[in-house]
């Protein structure tokens, strides 16, 4: 391709971006190998919380896809370790069809890290390796955090996801959908104000979003670490993150690209012992505190901004910045929690061929040694993670499919590696034929194809001969 020569691509036609072939040199061609049409049902994704409280109901979303001949009727099964959580019927699916299940199950009787499996069973299924998708879930006896929102929005939704995801904190949430009408987050089951008030009072970590004085003065509402998320009352323009002063959050925010983050809304500043994040409006030089913390008499963080969900929604570096900010806040508040693991997998489940992302835990060590042992195997491997200053995520090479026991300083967990995504049904997007629009090396006009150049050379040779003769040379 660098030389501009045509390319012959031999493929099964299952590519994700067929427009990329336009960049091949002209004259290139694609040869699509025929594949037999088969019946197949596969589980593509499973969205489940990373952490849960024993006895709670879980919302799980399972997405299925079918092969070239569709999929016959069958069933979808959810297992937690050896415990069956539920079974749901699967109706026949058309060719290349997709189907989504929003399931709700209750977990009980299991403590610690466990493997949640979604299994699809269909008559005549041609590929059994894509019938199961597994993920790790941390189940705790009691909630480690209670999230209360009087004005539920995207900020509240994504903050709860960080608690249950990146930090793996078993969290219970309560949402006020109308004056005096409280609901449990997730199930939307009714809850009384007395129940919510007592949950906040007993919470190891309490987060109040919206009207922080709903239960009276916030400092008397809860006896544990407290986070107060106060959205601004009026629109005061767009504020852009500008600085991260020295604070307990400096380590988590050191590598955050502030100049590339979407704007947020900022309210009146709060007072505290330190400032974790400052913002400025447009090109103004005046900065306003957004995240303020207090160490005594107990740890308290006040966030006087909203619209952080745009960071998470954009993805990429902005999503990492969102996780770093809220993860740093919640991690500082929950510094005394029992989970002292040095590092944990950043995702509850990965697929073969995918790099493993490890997120730094509450340990202060920058070097973390991890022991990986595949279940039902006697051999173990050791990984050494080195977290540079300001980084909280490290990557290691992919692992073969299987379930791995992970031993890290301060505890242990489970890493699930599922089958490769190459085994999932995928509609062929290519056909055999010519492709490519780039100019190739042979398209350029060669000098030997220009007739007048030959005449010019002959004339030059004749002129040289005449000049030599006049000079008396032969």
C-alpha positions in Angstrom: 0.0 0.0 0.0 2.9 2.4 0.7 4.2 1.8 -2.8 0.7 2.4 -4.2 0.3 -1.1 -5.5 -3.1 -2.9 -5.7 -4.1 -5.1 -2.8 -5.9 -8.4 -2.8 -7.9 -8.8 0.4 -9.3 -12.3 1.2 -11.9 -12.2 3.9 -15.1 -13.6 5.2 -16.8 -10.2 4.7 -17.5 -9.5 8.4 -15.8 -6.1 8.7 -16.9 -3.3 11.0 -16.1 -0.4 8.7 -16.4 -1.2 5.0 -15.7 2.4 4.0 -12.1 2.0 5.0 -11.6 0.0 1.8 -11.9 3.2 -0.2 -8.4 4.1 1.0 -6.9 1.1 -0.9 -5.1 1.8 -4.2 -7.3 1.6 -7.3 -7.3 -1.8 -8.9 -7.5 -3.6 -5.5 -10.0 -6.3 -5.1 -11.8 -8.2 -2.4 -12.3 -11.9 -2.4 -15.1 -12.9 0.0 -15.0 -16.6 0.9 -18.5 -18.2 1.1 -19.6 -19.5 4.5 -22.4 -21.9 5.2 -25.6 -20.4 6.5 -26.3 -21.7 10.0 -28.7 -21.3 12.9 -27.1 -19.6 15.8 -28.1 -17.7 18.9 -25.5 -15.7 20.8 -25.3 -13.4 23.8 -23.6 -10.2 22.6 -23.7 -8.0 25.8 -24.8 -8.2 29.4 -25.1 -5.0 31.4 -25.1 -5.7 35.1 -24.0 -3.8 38.2 -20.5 -4.4 39.4 -21.6 -4.5 43.1 -24.8 -5.3 44.9 -26.2 -5.7 48.4 -27.3 -9.2 49.5 -31.1 -9.3 49.2 -31.4 -6.5 46.6 -32.9 -6.8 43.2 -30.6 -6.4 40.2 -31.5 -4.8 36.8 -29.7 -6.8 34.1 -29.9 -6.1 30.4 -29.0 -9.0 28.0 -28.7 -8.5 24.2 -28.9 -11.5 21.8 -28.2 -11.8 18.1 -29.0 -14.5 15.6 -27.0 -16.0 12.7 -27.7 -16.2 8.9 -30.5 -18.7 9.4 -32.0 -17.0 12.4 -32.4 -18.9 15.7 -35.0 -21.4 16.9 -37.1 -21.0 20.0 -35.4 -21.7 23.3 -34.7 -20.0 26.6 -32.5 -17.5 28.4 -31.0 -18.4 31.8 -29.3 -16.4 34.5 -27.0 -18.1 36.9 -25.1 -16.7 39.9 -22.4 -19.3 40.6 -24.5 -22.5 41.0 -27.7 -20.7 41.8 -30.3 -20.2 39.1 -31.8 -16.7 39.3 -34.4 -17.1 36.5 -35.4 -18.5 33.1 -37.2 -16.7 30.3 -38.6 -18.0 27.0 -36.9 -17.1 23.7 -39.1 -16.8 20.7 -37.7 -17.7 17.2 -35.5 -15.0 15.8 -35.1 -13.9 12.1 -31.8 -13.9 10.2 -29.3 -11.4 11.7 -32.0 -10.3 14.2 -31.3 -8.8 17.6 -33.3 -9.0 20.8 -33.0 -7.3 24.2 -34.1 -8.6 27.6 -34.5 -6.3 30.6 -34.4 -8.7 33.5 -34.8 -8.2 37.2 -33.6 -10.8 39.7 -33.0 -11.0 43.4 -29.6 -12.1 44.8 -29.3 -13.7 48.2 -27.2 -16.2 50.1 -23.9 -15.3 48.4 -21.1 -13.1 49.8 -18.0 -11.8 48.1 -17.0 -12.0 44.4 -19.2 -14.3 42.3 -19.7 -15.1 38.6 -22.9 -14.0 37.0 -23.7 -16.0 33.8 -26.2 -15.4 31.0 -26.9 -18.5 29.0 -29.0 -18.9 25.9 -30.3 -22.3 24.7 -31.7 -22.8 21.3 -32.5 -25.9 19.2 -30.1 -26.5 16.4 -27.5 -23.9 17.6 -24.4 -24.2 15.5 -21.8 -22.4 17.8 -22.0 -23.3 21.5 -19.0 -21.1 22.4 -21.0 -17.9 22.1 -24.0 -19.1 24.1 -22.6 -17.9 27.5 -21.4 -14.5 28.7 -20.2 -14.1 32.2 -19.2 -11.2 34.5 -18.0 -10.7 38.0 -20.2 -9.1 40.7 -19.3 -8.2 44.2 -22.0 -9.0 46.8 -21.9 -7.4 50.2 -23.9 -8.1 53.3 -24.7 -4.4 53.8 -24.6 -1.3 51.7 -21.4 0.7 51.7 -23.0 3.8 50.3 -26.5 5.3 50.2 -27.3 7.7 47.4 -30.3 10.0 47.9 -31.6 12.4 45.1 -34.4 14.8 45.4 -34.1 15.8 41.7 -32.9 12.7 39.7 -31.0 13.6 36.6 -28.2 12.2 34.5 -25.6 13.3 37.0 -27.3 11.2 39.7 -27.6 8.2 37.3 -23.9 8.2 36.3 -22.6 8.9 39.8 -24.4 5.8 41.1 -22.8 3.9 38.2 -19.3 5.0 39.3 -20.1 3.8 42.9 -21.1 0.4 41.7 -18.7 0.2 38.8 -15.2 1.6 39.1 -15.3 1.5 43.0 -17.4 -1.7 43.3 -19.2 -0.2 46.3 -22.5 -1.9 47.2 -24.9 1.0 46.9 -28.5 1.6 47.6 -30.3 4.6 46.0 -33.5 6.5 46.8 -35.1 8.9 44.3 -37.8 11.5 45.1 -40.0 11.6 42.0 -42.6 13.9 43.5 -43.0 15.7 46.8 -43.4 13.0 49.5 -43.1 10.2 46.8 -39.8 8.2 47.3 -38.7 5.3 45.1 -35.9 2.8 45.3 -33.4 3.3 42.6 -33.5 0.5 40.1 -36.8 -1.2 41.0 -38.7 2.0 41.6 -40.4 0.3 44.5 -42.1 2.7 46.9 -40.2 3.8 50.0 -41.2 5.9 52.9 -39.5 9.1 54.0 -38.8 7.5 57.3 -37.0 4.6 55.6 -34.9 7.0 53.5 -34.0 9.1 56.5 -32.9 6.1 58.5 -30.9 4.7 55.6 -29.0 8.0 55.3 -28.4 8.1 59.0 -26.9 4.6 59.2 -25.0 4.8 55.9 -21.2 4.3 56.0 -21.0 6.8 53.2 -24.0 9.1 52.4 -24.5 11.1 49.2 -27.3 13.7 49.0 -28.1 15.1 45.6 -30.4 18.1 45.0 -32.0 19.6 48.1 -29.3 18.7 50.7 -31.4 20.1 53.6 -34.4 17.8 52.8 -33.9 16.0 56.2 -32.6 19.1 58.0 -29.1 20.4 58.4 -26.9 18.0 56.4 -24.3 17.6 59.2 -26.9 16.2 61.5 -28.5 14.0 58.9 -25.7 11.4 58.7 -22.9 10.4 61.1 -20.5 9.1 58.4 -18.6 10.7 55.5 -20.9 12.9 53.5 -21.1 14.1 49.9 -23.4 17.0 49.0 -24.2 17.5 45.3 -25.8 20.9 44.9 -27.0 21.7 41.3 -27.1 25.5 40.6 -30.5 27.1 40.9 -30.0 29.5 37.9 -28.2 29.2 34.6 -25.0 31.3 35.0 -23.5 30.4 31.6 -21.0 27.8 30.6 -18.1 27.1 33.0 -15.0 25.2 31.9 -12.7 23.2 34.3 -9.6 25.3 34.8 -7.5 24.0 37.6 -7.0 21.2 40.2 -5.4 22.8 43.2 -3.4 20.7 45.7 -6.0 18.6 47.6 -6.6 14.9 48.5 -8.0 14.5 44.9 -4.8 15.7 43.2 -3.5 12.2 42.6 -6.7 11.2 40.8 -7.0 14.4 38.8 -3.3 14.9 37.9 -3.7 13.4 34.4 -7.1 14.8 33.6 -7.1 16.9 30.3 -9.0 19.9 31.6 -8.8 21.9 28.3 -10.7 19.2 26.4 -13.6 18.7 28.8 -17.2 19.8 28.0 -18.6 22.8 30.0 -20.6 22.5 33.2 -23.0 24.6 35.2 -21.6 26.1 38.4 -23.5 27.6 41.4 -22.4 29.7 44.3 -19.2 28.4 45.9 -19.1 26.5 49.2 -16.5 26.8 52.0 -14.1 24.2 53.0 -10.6 23.2 54.0 -9.4 22.5 50.4 -10.5 22.9 46.8 -10.4 20.0 44.4 -11.6 21.6 41.2 -12.0 25.1 39.9 -13.8 26.4 36.8 -14.0 29.7 34.9 -16.7 31.1 32.7 -15.6 31.4 29.1 -12.4 33.4 28.8 -12.7 35.1 32.1 -9.8 34.9 34.5 -11.8 34.7 37.7 -12.1 31.1 38.9 -14.9 29.6 41.0 -14.5 26.5 43.3 -16.6 23.6 42.2 -15.5 20.8 44.4 -14.7 21.7 48.0 -13.8 19.4 50.9 -13.6 19.5 54.7 -11.7 17.1 56.9 -13.1 17.7 60.3 -15.2 16.9 62.2 -15.7 14.3 59.5 -15.0 14.0 55.8 -17.4 16.1 53.7 -17.3 17.0 50.0 -19.5 19.7 48.5 -20.0 19.8 44.7 -21.7 23.0 43.5 -21.9 22.1 39.8 -23.9 20.0 37.4 -23.6 18.7 33.9 -20.7 16.4 34.6 -22.7 13.7 32.8 -21.5 15.3 29.5 -18.0 14.1 30.3 -19.2 10.5 30.7 -21.5 10.8 27.7 -18.7 11.9 25.3 -16.6 8.9 26.1 -12.8 8.5 25.7 -10.6 10.8 27.7 -13.7 12.7 29.0 -15.2 9.6 30.3 -12.0 8.7 32.1 -11.9 12.2 33.6 -15.5 11.7 34.9 -14.5 8.4 36.5 -11.3 10.0 38.0 -13.2 12.9 39.5 -16.1 11.0 41.1 -14.0 8.0 41.8 -11.5 10.2 43.6 -14.3 11.9 45.6 -16.0 8.7 46.7 -12.8 6.9 47.3 -11.6 9.7 49.6 -14.9 9.6 51.5 -14.9 5.8 51.8 -11.2 5.6 52.7 -12.0 3.6 55.8 -14.1 1.0 54.0 -13.0 -2.7 54.3 -12.0 -3.0 50.6 -8.2 -2.4 50.7 -7.3 -4.2 47.5 -4.3 -2.8 45.7 -5.9 -3.2 42.2 -9.0 -4.6 40.6 -10.1 -5.3 37.0 -11.6 -2.2 35.5 -14.3 -4.2 33.8 -16.4 -7.0 35.3 -15.9 -9.1 32.2 -13.7 -9.0 29.1 -13.4 -11.0 25.9 -10.5 -13.0 24.6 -8.1 -10.7 22.6 -9.0 -7.7 24.6 -6.4 -6.0 26.8 -7.0 -6.2 30.5 -7.4 -2.8 32.3 -6.6 -2.7 36.0 -7.7 0.2 38.2 -5.7 1.2 41.1 -7.3 0.5 44.5 -7.1 2.3 47.8 -3.6 1.2 48.4 -0.9 3.9 48.4 1.6 1.6 46.7 2.5 2.5 43.1 3.7 -1.1 42.4 1.1 -3.8 42.8 1.9 -7.5 42.3 -1.0 -9.6 41.1 -1.2 -13.4 41.1 -3.5 -15.0 38.5 -4.5 -18.6 38.7 -6.9 -20.1 36.2 -9.6 -22.2 37.9 -9.0 -26.0 37.9 -5.3 -25.3 37.0 -2.3 -25.7 39.2 0.0 -23.1 37.5 -0.2 -19.5 38.4 1.1 -16.3 36.8 2.4 -13.1 38.3 1.8 -9.6 36.9 3.5 -6.5 38.2 1.6 -3.2 37.7 3.4 0.1 38.0 1.1 3.1 38.4 2.9 6.3 37.5 2.1 9.5 39.3 -1.3 10.7 38.3 -2.4 7.5 36.6 -5.0 5.1 38.0 -5.3 2.6 35.1 -2.8 0.1 33.7 -3.2 -2.4 30.9 -1.8 -5.9 30.5 -1.9 -8.3 27.5 -5.0 -10.3 26.7 -5.6 -13.7 28.4 -7.2 -16.9 27.1 -10.9 -17.5 27.8 -11.6 -18.8 31.3 -12.2 -17.7 34.9 -9.2 -16.5 36.9 -8.8 -16.2 40.6 -7.0 -12.9 41.3 -4.9 -12.4 44.4 -3.8 -8.8 45.1 -2.4 -7.1 48.2 -5.4 -6.6 50.5 -7.8 -9.2 49.1 -8.8 -11.2 46.1 -11.4 -11.1 43.3 -12.3 -12.9 40.1 -11.5 -12.1 36.5 -13.7 -13.4 33.8 -12.4 -13.7 30.2 -15.2 -14.7 27.7 -15.0 -16.2 24.3 -13.6 -14.0 21.4 -16.0 -11.6 19.7 -15.0 -13.2 16.4 -17.5 -16.0 17.4 -20.5 -13.7 17.5 -22.8 -13.7 14.5 -22.0 -10.8 12.1 -23.7 -9.9 8.9 -21.2 -9.9 5.9 -20.8 -6.4 4.6 -18.6 -7.1 1.7 -18.9 -8.7 -1.7 -16.2 -9.9 -4.1 -15.2 -7.2 -6.5 -13.0 -4.2 -7.2 -12.4 -1.7 -4.4 -10.1 1.3 -3.8 -10.0 4.9 -5.0 -6.4 5.9 -4.3 -4.0 6.4 -7.2 -1.6 3.5 -7.7 2.0 3.5 -8.8 1.1 2.3 -12.3 -1.3 5.1 -12.9 1.5 7.7 -13.3 2.5 8.6 -16.9 5.9 7.2 -17.7 8.6 9.1 -19.8 8.9 6.2 -22.3 5.3 6.8 -23.4 6.0 10.4 -24.5 7.1 10.4 -28.2 8.6 13.9 -28.3 11.1 13.0 -25.7 12.6 10.5 -28.1 12.8 13.2 -30.9 14.5 15.6 -28.5 17.1 13.0 -27.5 17.9 12.3 -31.2 18.2 16.0 -32.0 20.5 16.5 -29.0 22.7 13.6 -30.2 22.8 15.1 -33.8 23.7 18.5 -32.4 26.5 17.0 -30.4 27.8 15.2 -33.5 27.8 18.4 -35.6 29.6 20.3 -32.8 32.3 17.6 -32.6 32.8 17.7 -36.4 33.2 21.5 -36.4 35.8 21.2 -33.6 37.7 18.7 -35.7 36.8 15.7 -33.6 35.5 12.4 -34.7 
